């Protein structure tokens, strides 16, 4: 075969290849298992030593030149592709930059801070506790012993391993365990002395196995607790009614207390509210702290009494801003969030 003609053939074929795939196909015609150069090298074995040496050198030289043509075309195609991309993605550097817009608080955090401010103004301290709780603080200390029916209402997420005492750990189903932890620390701090009232709120994240348009596996709850020697249900009604009117900035809010059941309070009530003559909406659960819970807090139920309530921060937010779907809080849709900036 005329090697010069072979080189010219390769150069023409490579030049006609308009993309990388076509170029690789042309490469196979020369360097593949049955390619033209491959066959020439295979046939060298049929020649005598002198001819094999001479023709082998000539074929290798042709091979080197064809490889150079191939690499040259590869680079040309890559440069052309890059140029096309640069042209399509060109940026006018003379345009003004996109400034960083000021952010804003999430609507739930707005409510959270508003709740803290309102209760702080009437002497309630802020209390916090762990989101991964042990079984005793989350259930047993709150008068829900193992196999108690009330536990089935708070199906939750358990985590491993067990705590050092062999108790199961779980994502807390409410912030009520904070009440127990705070009260026990409070009692220990003033052991043997005059103990001031326990007057706290405990806002925070809570978790339950529940997910639909009106529920989320993670949600936010506000717990309130006031314990002293003379704190009655009447104080609960006054404090919570005042809170709702300040939170919604309306004096026409009607509040009613319906008898209900909670294992950690006795008597217990559901709190409903209505704007003016509107329909009633359930807003909170509450009641006088159960004597057994007071004992688990380290308090003498014959001497101390008080009330507790639990409200959904998410629900308060929905009512304040007229939001109808709970899932909007967690989707991260900027169109929704910018309404609160």
C-alpha positions in Angstrom: 0.0 0.0 0.0 1.1 3.5 -0.8 1.7 5.0 2.7 1.6 8.6 1.5 -1.9 7.9 0.1 -2.9 6.3 3.4 -1.8 9.4 5.3 -3.7 11.6 2.9 -6.8 9.4 3.2 -6.6 9.7 7.1 -6.2 13.5 6.9 -9.2 13.8 4.7 -11.3 11.5 6.8 -10.4 13.2 10.1 -11.1 16.7 8.6 -14.6 15.5 7.5 -15.4 14.3 11.0 -17.7 17.0 12.5 -17.8 15.7 16.1 -15.9 13.5 18.5 -18.1 10.4 17.8 -17.5 10.6 14.0 -13.8 11.1 14.6 -13.6 8.0 16.8 -15.3 6.0 14.0 -12.7 7.2 11.5 -9.9 6.3 14.0 -11.2 2.7 14.1 -10.9 2.5 10.3 -7.1 2.9 10.7 -6.3 1.7 14.2 -9.0 -0.8 14.9 -8.5 -4.6 15.1 -9.1 -4.8 11.3 -7.9 -1.3 10.6 -5.7 -0.5 7.6 -2.6 0.2 9.7 -3.2 -2.9 11.9 -3.4 -5.1 8.8 -0.2 -3.7 7.4 1.6 -4.5 10.7 0.2 -8.0 10.8 1.5 -8.7 7.3 5.1 -7.9 8.2 5.5 -11.4 9.5 5.3 -12.7 6.0 8.4 -10.8 4.9 12.0 -11.7 5.2 14.1 -10.0 7.9 15.5 -7.2 5.7 12.2 -6.3 4.1 10.4 -6.6 7.5 12.8 -4.1 9.1 12.6 -1.6 6.2 8.8 -1.7 5.8 8.2 -1.8 9.6 10.1 1.5 10.0 8.1 3.1 7.1 4.7 1.9 8.6 5.6 3.1 12.1 6.5 6.5 10.6 3.1 6.6 8.8 1.4 5.5 12.0 3.0 8.4 13.9 2.0 11.0 11.4 -1.6 9.7 11.3 -1.8 9.8 15.1 -0.6 13.4 15.0 -3.3 14.2 12.5 -5.9 12.5 14.8 -4.8 14.4 17.9 -4.7 17.6 15.9 -8.3 17.1 14.8 -9.4 16.2 18.4 -8.0 19.4 19.7 -9.6 21.4 16.9 -13.0 19.8 17.7 -12.5 20.5 21.5 -11.6 24.1 20.8 -14.6 24.6 18.6 -16.9 23.1 21.3 -15.4 25.4 23.9 -15.8 28.4 21.7 -19.5 27.6 21.1 -20.1 27.2 24.8 -18.3 30.4 25.7 -20.4 32.2 23.1 -23.7 30.8 24.4 -22.8 31.4 28.0 -21.3 34.8 27.5 -21.8 37.3 30.4 -22.0 41.0 30.0 -19.6 42.1 32.7 -20.7 45.7 32.3 -24.2 44.9 33.7 -24.8 45.8 37.4 -24.4 42.9 39.8 -27.3 41.1 41.4 -27.3 42.4 45.0 -28.1 40.2 47.9 -31.6 41.0 49.1 -32.3 41.4 52.8 -33.6 38.2 54.3 -36.4 37.8 56.8 -37.6 35.6 59.6 -39.7 32.5 58.8 -43.3 33.1 59.8 -43.0 30.4 62.5 -40.0 32.2 64.0 -41.9 35.4 63.9 -44.6 33.8 66.0 -42.1 32.1 68.3 -40.4 35.5 69.1 -43.8 37.2 69.5 -44.9 34.5 72.0 -41.7 34.9 74.0 -42.2 38.6 74.1 -45.8 38.5 75.3 -45.2 35.9 78.1 -41.9 37.6 79.0 -43.8 40.8 79.7 -45.9 39.1 82.4 -43.0 37.3 84.1 -42.7 34.0 82.4 -39.1 32.7 82.0 -37.9 30.8 78.9 -37.0 27.1 79.5 -35.4 24.7 77.0 -34.6 21.0 77.0 -33.2 18.2 74.7 -35.1 17.2 71.6 -34.0 13.5 72.1 -35.7 12.5 75.3 -35.8 9.5 77.6 -39.0 7.5 78.2 -39.3 8.7 81.8 -39.3 12.4 81.1 -41.4 12.2 78.0 -44.1 9.8 79.3 -43.8 8.3 82.8 -43.1 11.5 84.7 -46.1 13.0 83.0 -48.4 10.3 84.4 -48.3 8.1 81.2 -46.7 4.9 82.4 -45.8 2.1 80.1 -48.8 0.6 78.2 -50.9 3.6 79.1 -53.5 4.3 76.4 -52.5 7.9 76.1 -49.2 6.9 74.6 -50.9 5.6 71.5 -52.0 9.2 70.8 -48.3 10.2 70.5 -46.8 7.6 68.3 -43.2 8.8 67.8 -39.7 8.1 66.5 -37.4 6.0 68.7 -33.7 6.1 68.4 -30.8 3.9 69.3 -28.9 3.1 71.4 -30.6 3.1 74.8 -29.7 5.7 77.4 -27.1 4.7 80.2 -30.0 3.5 82.4 -31.3 1.2 79.7 -34.3 3.4 78.9 -35.4 3.9 75.3 -34.6 7.2 73.7 -37.1 9.0 71.4 -37.7 12.3 69.7 -39.8 14.2 72.1 -43.5 14.2 71.3 -44.2 17.5 73.2 -42.2 20.1 75.2 -43.8 19.0 78.5 -40.6 17.1 79.5 -39.0 20.5 79.8 -41.4 21.3 82.6 -40.3 18.3 84.5 -36.6 18.9 84.0 -36.9 22.6 84.9 -39.0 22.0 88.0 -36.7 19.3 89.4 -33.7 21.6 88.9 -35.6 24.5 90.4 -36.5 22.4 93.5 -33.0 21.2 93.9 -31.6 24.7 93.6 -33.8 26.0 96.5 -33.7 22.9 98.6 -34.1 24.0 102.3 -34.9 27.6 101.3 -37.8 29.7 100.1 -38.7 28.5 96.6 -39.9 31.2 94.2 -42.8 30.3 91.9 -42.1 28.2 88.8 -43.3 30.3 85.9 -42.0 29.3 82.5 -42.8 28.8 78.8 -41.1 26.1 76.8 -41.3 26.6 73.0 -39.6 24.1 70.8 -39.6 21.5 68.0 -41.5 18.2 68.6 -42.0 15.0 66.6 -44.8 12.5 66.0 -45.5 9.9 63.3 -48.1 12.0 61.6 -48.2 13.6 58.1 -51.0 15.0 56.1 -52.3 18.4 55.0 -52.9 19.5 58.7 -50.1 17.6 60.4 -46.3 17.3 60.1 -43.9 14.7 61.5 -42.0 17.7 63.0 -43.9 20.7 64.4 -43.5 23.4 67.0 -45.2 23.5 70.3 -45.5 26.0 73.2 -45.8 24.7 76.7 -46.6 27.0 79.6 -46.3 26.2 83.4 -47.1 28.2 86.5 -46.7 26.5 89.9 -47.0 28.2 93.3 -49.0 27.7 96.5 -52.0 29.5 95.2 -52.4 29.3 91.4 -55.8 28.2 90.3 -57.7 27.4 87.1 -59.0 31.0 87.2 -55.4 32.2 86.7 -55.1 29.9 83.7 -58.2 31.4 82.1 -57.0 35.0 82.7 -53.4 34.4 81.5 -54.4 32.5 78.3 -57.2 34.8 77.4 -54.9 37.8 77.8 -52.3 36.1 75.7 -54.6 35.4 72.8 -55.9 39.0 72.7 -52.4 40.4 72.7 -51.1 37.9 70.2 -53.9 38.6 67.7 -54.2 42.3 68.6 -57.9 42.0 69.0 -60.2 42.6 72.0 -63.2 40.8 70.5 -61.7 37.3 70.9 -64.1 34.9 72.7 -62.5 32.1 74.7 -64.2 28.9 76.1 -62.9 26.0 78.1 -64.4 22.6 77.4 -63.8 19.6 79.8 -61.4 17.1 78.3 -58.8 14.5 79.4 -55.0 14.7 79.6 -53.0 12.3 81.8 -50.8 15.1 83.2 -53.6 17.5 84.3 -56.7 17.2 86.4 -59.1 18.8 85.8 -58.3 19.2 82.0 -59.8 21.4 79.3 -59.6 22.1 75.6 -59.3 25.8 74.9 -61.3 27.2 72.0 -61.4 30.7 70.6 -63.5 32.6 68.1 -63.0 36.0 66.4 -66.1 38.0 67.2 -69.1 35.9 66.1 -67.0 33.5 64.1 -66.8 29.8 64.4 -64.9 28.2 67.3 -61.4 26.9 66.8 -59.5 24.6 69.1 -56.3 26.4 70.1 -54.8 24.6 73.1 -55.0 21.9 75.7 -54.6 22.9 79.4 -55.5 22.1 83.0 -54.4 22.0 86.6 -51.1 20.0 87.0 -51.9 16.5 88.2 -50.7 15.7 91.7 -48.7 12.8 90.5 -46.8 15.0 88.1 -46.1 17.5 90.9 -44.7 14.6 92.9 -42.5 13.6 90.0 -41.3 17.2 89.8 -40.1 16.9 93.4 -43.0 19.1 94.7 -45.5 18.4 97.5 -48.9 18.2 95.9 -50.5 19.1 99.2 -48.7 22.4 99.2 -48.2 23.4 95.6 -50.6 23.7 92.7 -50.6 25.2 89.3 -51.6 25.0 85.7 -50.1 24.0 82.4 -51.0 24.5 78.8 -49.8 23.4 75.4 -50.4 25.2 72.1 -49.2 24.7 68.6 -46.9 27.5 67.3 -47.7 26.4 63.8 -51.4 26.7 64.3 -51.1 30.1 65.9 -49.1 31.2 62.9 -51.7 29.9 60.5 -54.4 31.7 62.2 -52.5 35.0 62.5 -51.5 35.1 58.8 -54.5 33.3 57.3 -52.5 30.3 56.0 -54.6 27.3 55.1 -52.0 24.6 54.4 -49.4 23.6 57.0 -47.1 22.2 54.4 -46.3 25.6 53.1 -44.1 26.2 56.1 -41.7 23.4 55.2 -41.6 23.6 51.4 -39.1 26.5 51.2 -41.0 28.2 48.4 -39.6 31.7 48.1 -42.8 33.0 46.7 -44.5 32.1 50.0 -41.7 33.3 52.3 -41.2 36.7 50.7 -44.7 37.7 51.9 -43.3 37.9 55.4 -40.1 39.9 54.6 
